[in-house]
Amino acid sequence: MEITRCEAIPLASAVEGVEMAFGSGDREVGVQPVLVRVHTDTDHIGLGETLTYDASGAEGEAVARMISVLGADLVGRDPREPTAAWESLYVDVKRSNAWKALSALDEALWDLTGKAAGEPLYRLLGGKTNNVAAYATFPRRQSTDALVDAGAWLAETFESMKITVGADVERDRERIRAVAAGLPDGFGLSVDANTSYSVSEALRVGRAGEEVALEWFEEPVAHTDIEGQAELNRRLDVPIAAYQSHAPHYPVVGHLRAGALEVYQPSAYLCGGVTGTRRVAELVDGFEKQLVPHAFGPLVNYAATLHVAAASPACDLIEFAVYDDSVEDPGEYVASPYVAGDPVRVENGVITPPAAPGIGVELDEAAVERLRLD
C-alpha cells in the first residue's frame, strides 16, 4: 500500500461560536474543523482532523495549505508506518510550528493502518484497558442559575460537568460555590480558567474550589508557567489540570519533574495526533498521573482521541462538549453533521470508541461539500 495524495478540506463550523474567558478578556471562538483524506493505491482512504478557533475560517485555510505541503512528503510512503512518518515530518514541523497539520495527517495514517488490518484503532494500540466515562463541558457563558439548571439536565447522562471561569476573582469564587450547591448530589464539578489568572488570583479561586471539592482546576495560569502550576498543585487540595495548549509530548517531561499537574489533557488535534497523544499517555502513566484528554471539537478527531483514551491505563475519563442546550439528548454529538451515522454516543455515562476498522468514522459527502470553505 502506498500513499498517492493527501487532501485537506477546511470546513465551516456546524455549531454557534462559544464565548470564553481568556487572559485578554472574553472573546468568541469558532469550532472550525479541517479534515484530511489520505488517498492510497488501494480502496482505503484515511481520515484525520484538526481544529481551529478562528470563526473567519482564515486559520483553517492556512492549516489546510500546510497539510498539503507536509502531505506531499508522504506520497509514495506506506501509510501503515505512522510512527516513521511522524518522525520524518517532525523536523520540518517543529521549525514551522505546523502541529495541527501533523496531527491531522497522523490520525489519517493510523486510520489507514487500522483499515488495512481490519481492526479498530484501540486494538492496534494494545486494546481496551478501562471503561471511559465522559464528562460534560458546558462552554456557554451563562448565569449561575442557568448553569445549575444545565447541571440538572446534564446529570441525566453524565457524572460531572465543567464550566468556564476567569472573568473576575470574587465573582468566580461565588459562582463556584453557588453552582456546586445547586447541582444534584454526587454530580461532580470542575472549572476551566483558560489561563486567565495570576498565581495569587488562582490561589484565591482554588480555595473556594477546595470548599466544594472541585474535581480539578484547569489552566488556572499561563500554560508556560510550570513553576506557577507546581506551586498551585502543592498548595491546593484541588488537582491542577492542563496540557491542552502544548505540542507535542516532550513538554510533559518538565511538568512531570516539577510536579506541576495531576491531570494531563493533551489535544490530539494539536499535540501530534494519535502518535503524540499516545506518547503523552505513556509518560503520564509512568508517573501515576491522570490522563483526561482535551476533546473539544469535531468528531473525527474526537473518535481518534477516544481510541487512545480507551487503550491507556492512565485514562478513565474524557471530555464531551455539549454545545446546544436545546437538544433532547446531551450525549448526542452535534458538532459534526458531516459524519455519517452515529458512531459516538454517551450511554449511562460511558463512551466507547467505534468498533469499525481504523478510527471507525465515515463521512456524509454531501454534508462535507455543503460545509467546505475552499
C-alpha positions as CSV (number, residue, x, y, z in Angstrom):
1,M,0.0,0.0,0.0
2,E,1.3,3.5,-0.9
3,I,0.1,7.0,-0.3
4,T,-0.9,8.7,-3.6
5,R,-2.3,12.0,-2.4
6,C,-3.2,14.0,0.8
7,E,-6.3,16.2,0.6
8,A,-7.1,18.9,3.1
9,I,-10.7,20.3,3.5
10,P,-11.4,23.3,5.7
11,L,-15.0,23.3,6.9
12,A,-17.3,25.9,8.3
13,S,-18.4,25.4,11.9
14,A,-21.6,23.4,12.4
15,V,-22.2,25.0,15.9
16,E,-22.5,28.5,17.1
17,G,-19.5,30.3,18.4
18,V,-18.6,29.9,22.0
19,E,-17.7,32.8,24.3
20,M,-14.8,32.0,26.5
21,A,-12.6,33.9,29.1
22,F,-9.0,34.4,28.1
23,G,-6.2,36.4,29.7
24,S,-7.0,39.3,27.4
25,G,-10.8,39.1,28.2
26,D,-13.8,37.3,26.9
27,R,-14.0,36.5,23.2
28,E,-16.0,34.3,20.9
29,V,-14.2,31.4,19.3
30,G,-15.3,29.1,16.5
31,V,-15.2,25.4,16.2
32,Q,-13.7,25.1,12.7
33,P,-12.7,21.6,11.5
34,V,-10.0,20.9,8.9
35,L,-10.5,17.4,7.5
36,V,-7.8,15.3,5.9
37,R,-8.2,12.5,3.4
38,V,-5.1,10.4,2.7
39,H,-5.6,8.5,-0.6
40,T,-3.8,5.3,-1.4
41,D,-3.3,3.0,-4.3
42,T,-6.0,0.7,-2.7
43,D,-9.7,1.3,-1.9
44,H,-8.7,2.6,1.5
45,I,-8.8,6.3,2.4
46,G,-7.6,7.5,5.7
47,L,-9.4,10.2,7.7
48,G,-7.9,12.7,10.1
49,E,-8.9,16.0,11.5
50,T,-7.7,19.1,13.4
51,L,-9.5,22.1,14.9
52,T,-9.1,25.8,14.6
53,Y,-10.9,28.5,16.7
54,D,-10.9,31.3,14.1
55,A,-14.5,31.9,13.2
56,S,-13.5,33.6,10.0
57,G,-12.1,30.4,8.5
58,A,-8.7,32.0,7.6
59,E,-6.8,29.9,10.1
60,G,-8.5,26.7,8.7
61,E,-7.4,27.6,5.2
62,A,-3.9,28.3,6.3
63,V,-3.7,24.9,8.1
64,A,-5.1,23.2,5.0
65,R,-2.3,24.7,3.0
66,M,0.3,23.4,5.5
67,I,-1.3,19.9,5.3
68,S,-0.8,20.0,1.6
69,V,2.8,20.9,2.0
70,L,3.6,18.2,4.6
71,G,1.4,15.7,2.8
72,A,3.5,16.0,-0.4
73,D,6.4,14.4,1.6
74,L,4.2,11.4,2.4
75,V,3.4,10.4,-1.2
76,G,4.9,7.1,-2.0
77,R,5.2,6.0,1.7
78,D,3.5,3.0,3.2
79,P,0.8,4.6,5.5
80,R,0.9,1.6,7.8
81,E,4.1,3.1,9.3
82,P,2.7,6.2,11.0
83,T,5.4,6.4,13.6
84,A,8.1,6.5,11.0
85,A,6.2,9.1,9.1
86,W,5.7,11.2,12.2
87,E,9.5,11.2,12.9
88,S,10.2,12.1,9.3
89,L,7.9,15.1,9.4
90,Y,8.9,16.2,12.9
91,V,12.0,18.2,11.8
92,D,10.0,20.5,9.5
93,V,7.0,20.7,11.8
94,K,9.0,21.9,14.9
95,R,10.5,24.7,12.8
96,S,7.3,25.7,11.2
97,N,5.0,25.2,14.2
98,A,2.7,23.1,12.0
99,W,1.5,20.9,14.8
100,K,-2.2,20.9,13.7
101,A,-1.3,19.8,10.2
102,L,0.9,17.0,11.5
103,S,-1.8,15.9,13.9
104,A,-4.5,15.5,11.2
105,L,-2.1,13.6,8.9
106,D,-1.0,11.3,11.7
107,E,-4.6,10.5,12.6
108,A,-5.3,9.6,8.9
109,L,-2.3,7.3,8.8
110,W,-3.5,5.5,11.9
111,D,-6.9,5.2,10.4
112,L,-5.4,3.6,7.3
113,T,-3.3,1.2,9.4
114,G,-6.5,0.1,11.2
115,K,-8.5,-0.3,8.0
116,A,-5.7,-2.3,6.4
117,A,-5.6,-4.6,9.4
118,G,-9.4,-4.8,9.6
119,E,-9.3,-3.8,13.3
120,P,-10.5,-0.7,15.3
121,L,-7.6,1.5,16.3
122,Y,-7.7,0.9,20.0
123,R,-6.8,-2.8,19.4
124,L,-3.7,-1.8,17.5
125,L,-2.8,0.4,20.5
126,G,-2.9,-2.5,22.8
127,G,-6.7,-3.0,23.4
128,K,-9.1,-1.5,25.9
129,T,-7.8,-1.0,29.5
130,N,-10.8,0.8,31.1
131,N,-14.3,1.9,30.5
132,V,-14.0,5.5,29.7
133,A,-16.6,7.9,31.3
134,A,-17.5,11.2,29.6
135,Y,-17.8,14.5,31.5
136,A,-19.8,17.3,30.0
137,T,-18.1,20.6,29.1
138,F,-20.7,23.3,29.0
139,P,-18.9,26.2,27.4
140,R,-21.7,28.7,27.4
141,R,-21.1,31.9,29.4
142,Q,-24.5,31.8,31.3
143,S,-25.8,32.9,34.6
144,T,-25.3,30.9,37.7
145,D,-29.0,29.9,37.8
146,A,-28.8,28.7,34.1
147,L,-25.7,26.6,34.9
148,V,-27.5,25.0,37.8
149,D,-30.4,24.2,35.5
150,A,-28.0,22.8,32.9
151,G,-26.3,20.7,35.6
152,A,-29.7,19.0,36.4
153,W,-30.2,18.3,32.7
154,L,-26.7,17.0,32.2
155,A,-26.8,14.8,35.3
156,E,-29.2,12.5,33.4
157,T,-26.4,11.5,31.1
158,F,-23.1,12.4,32.7
159,E,-21.5,12.1,36.1
160,S,-19.8,15.5,36.1
161,M,-19.6,18.8,34.3
162,K,-17.1,21.6,33.6
163,I,-17.8,25.3,33.5
164,T,-15.7,28.3,32.5
165,V,-14.4,30.9,34.9
166,G,-11.8,33.7,34.6
167,A,-13.9,36.8,34.4
168,D,-13.4,38.2,37.9
169,V,-11.8,36.5,41.0
170,E,-14.6,37.3,43.5
171,R,-17.4,36.7,41.1
172,D,-15.8,33.4,40.2
173,R,-15.4,32.3,43.8
174,E,-19.1,33.0,44.4
175,R,-20.1,31.4,41.1
176,I,-18.2,28.2,42.0
177,R,-19.9,28.0,45.5
178,A,-23.4,28.7,44.1
179,V,-23.2,26.3,41.2
180,A,-21.8,23.5,43.3
181,A,-24.5,24.0,45.9
182,G,-27.2,23.8,43.3
183,L,-26.1,20.6,41.5
184,P,-27.6,17.2,42.2
185,D,-25.9,15.2,44.9
186,G,-22.9,13.2,43.7
187,F,-22.6,15.2,40.4
188,G,-19.1,16.4,40.0
189,L,-17.9,19.9,39.1
190,S,-14.6,21.2,37.6
191,V,-13.7,24.6,36.3
192,D,-11.6,25.9,33.4
193,A,-9.9,29.4,33.6
194,N,-8.3,29.3,30.2
195,T,-5.0,30.7,31.6
196,S,-6.8,33.8,32.9
197,Y,-5.3,34.2,36.5
198,S,-2.1,35.1,38.1
199,V,-0.8,32.6,40.7
200,S,-2.1,34.7,43.6
201,E,-5.5,35.1,42.0
202,A,-5.7,31.4,41.2
203,L,-4.9,30.5,44.8
204,R,-7.9,32.6,45.9
205,V,-10.2,30.9,43.4
206,G,-8.7,27.5,44.2
207,R,-9.5,28.0,47.9
208,A,-13.2,28.3,47.0
209,G,-12.8,25.2,44.9
210,E,-11.5,23.3,47.9
211,E,-14.6,24.2,49.8
212,V,-16.8,22.3,47.3
213,A,-14.3,19.6,46.3
214,L,-13.8,20.6,42.7
215,E,-12.7,17.6,40.6
216,W,-9.9,19.8,39.1
217,F,-8.9,23.4,38.3
218,E,-8.0,23.6,34.6
219,E,-5.4,26.0,33.1
220,P,-5.5,28.5,36.1
221,V,-2.4,30.3,34.9
222,A,-0.3,30.6,31.7
223,H,0.4,27.2,30.3
224,T,4.1,28.1,30.1
225,D,4.3,28.8,33.8
226,I,5.4,25.4,35.1
227,E,6.6,26.8,38.4
228,G,3.3,28.6,39.0
229,Q,1.3,25.4,38.2
230,A,3.6,23.4,40.5
231,E,3.1,25.9,43.3
232,L,-0.7,25.7,42.9
233,N,-0.5,21.9,42.8
234,R,1.4,21.9,46.1
235,R,-0.7,24.4,47.9
236,L,-4.2,23.4,46.8
237,D,-6.2,20.3,47.5
238,V,-7.9,20.8,44.2
239,P,-5.9,18.9,41.4
240,I,-4.4,21.2,38.8
241,A,-5.1,20.3,35.2
242,A,-3.6,21.5,31.9
243,Y,-1.6,20.5,28.8
244,Q,-4.2,21.1,26.1
245,S,-2.1,24.0,24.8
246,H,1.2,22.1,24.4
247,A,2.7,20.2,21.5
248,P,3.9,17.6,21.2
249,H,4.7,15.2,24.1
250,Y,8.2,16.5,25.0
251,P,7.0,19.3,27.4
252,V,5.3,16.6,29.6
253,V,8.8,15.7,31.0
254,G,9.3,19.2,32.5
255,H,5.8,19.2,34.0
256,L,6.2,15.7,35.5
257,R,9.6,16.5,37.0
258,A,8.2,19.7,38.6
259,G,5.1,18.0,39.9
260,A,3.1,20.7,38.1
261,L,-0.1,18.8,37.2
262,E,-2.2,16.0,38.5
263,V,-4.4,15.8,35.4
264,Y,-2.9,15.9,31.8
265,Q,-5.2,17.0,29.0
266,P,-3.4,16.6,25.6
267,S,-5.3,17.8,22.5
268,A,-4.9,15.2,19.8
269,Y,-5.6,17.9,17.1
270,L,-2.5,19.9,18.3
271,C,0.0,17.6,20.1
272,G,0.8,15.3,17.2
273,G,-2.3,13.2,16.6
274,V,-2.6,9.6,17.8
275,T,1.2,9.3,18.0
276,G,1.7,12.4,20.1
277,T,-1.3,11.7,22.4
278,R,-0.3,8.1,22.9
279,R,3.2,9.2,24.0
280,V,1.8,11.7,26.4
281,A,-0.4,8.9,27.8
282,E,2.6,6.6,28.3
283,L,4.7,9.3,30.1
284,V,1.8,10.2,32.4
285,D,1.1,6.6,33.2
286,G,4.7,6.2,34.3
287,F,4.3,8.9,36.9
288,E,0.8,7.6,38.0
289,K,-0.9,10.8,37.0
290,Q,-4.4,11.0,35.3
291,L,-4.9,11.4,31.6
292,V,-8.2,13.2,30.7
293,P,-7.8,14.2,27.0
294,H,-9.0,17.6,25.9
295,A,-11.5,16.7,23.2
296,F,-13.4,19.9,22.5
297,G,-14.3,19.9,18.8
298,P,-15.2,17.8,15.8
299,L,-15.9,14.1,15.6
300,V,-13.2,12.5,13.5
301,N,-10.6,13.9,15.9
302,Y,-12.8,13.0,18.9
303,A,-13.0,9.4,17.8
304,A,-9.3,9.2,17.3
305,T,-8.7,10.6,20.8
306,L,-11.2,8.2,22.2
307,H,-9.3,5.2,20.8
308,V,-6.1,6.4,22.6
309,A,-8.1,7.0,25.8
310,A,-9.6,3.5,25.8
311,A,-6.1,1.9,25.4
312,S,-4.4,3.9,28.1
313,P,-4.4,2.6,31.7
314,A,-4.0,6.3,32.9
315,C,-7.3,7.3,31.4
316,D,-10.9,6.6,32.6
317,L,-12.4,10.0,31.7
318,I,-12.7,12.1,28.5
319,E,-14.3,15.4,27.7
320,F,-17.6,15.7,25.8
321,A,-18.6,19.2,24.7
322,V,-22.3,20.0,24.9
323,Y,-22.7,22.9,22.6
324,D,-26.5,23.0,22.4
325,D,-28.7,23.0,25.5
326,S,-31.9,22.7,23.3
327,V,-31.3,19.1,22.2
328,E,-33.2,16.3,23.9
329,D,-30.1,14.1,24.4
330,P,-27.0,15.9,25.6
331,G,-25.0,12.8,24.8
332,E,-25.6,13.3,21.1
333,Y,-22.6,14.6,19.2
334,V,-23.9,17.7,17.3
335,A,-20.6,19.3,16.2
336,S,-20.1,17.2,13.1
337,P,-23.1,16.7,10.9
338,Y,-20.8,15.7,8.1
339,V,-20.1,12.4,9.8
340,A,-22.4,9.6,8.6
341,G,-24.4,7.7,11.2
342,D,-23.9,8.0,14.9
343,P,-20.5,6.4,15.8
344,V,-20.1,8.0,19.2
345,R,-22.7,8.5,21.9
346,V,-22.7,8.7,25.7
347,E,-24.7,5.9,27.3
348,N,-25.1,5.6,31.0
349,G,-22.2,8.0,31.5
350,V,-19.8,5.8,29.4
351,I,-18.5,6.3,25.9
352,T,-16.9,3.6,23.8
353,P,-14.7,4.0,20.6
354,P,-16.2,3.0,17.3
355,A,-15.9,-0.7,16.5
356,A,-15.4,-0.3,12.8
357,P,-11.8,-0.7,11.4
358,G,-9.4,2.3,11.9
359,I,-10.9,5.3,13.6
360,G,-14.3,4.0,12.6
361,V,-15.8,7.1,11.1
362,E,-17.3,7.6,7.7
363,L,-18.2,10.9,6.1
364,D,-21.5,12.2,4.7
365,E,-20.0,13.5,1.5
366,A,-23.0,15.8,0.7
367,A,-22.6,17.5,4.0
368,V,-18.9,17.8,3.6
369,E,-19.5,19.6,0.3
370,R,-22.1,21.9,1.8
371,L,-19.7,23.0,4.7
372,R,-16.4,23.2,2.9
373,L,-14.8,26.6,2.7
374,D,-12.3,26.1,-0.2
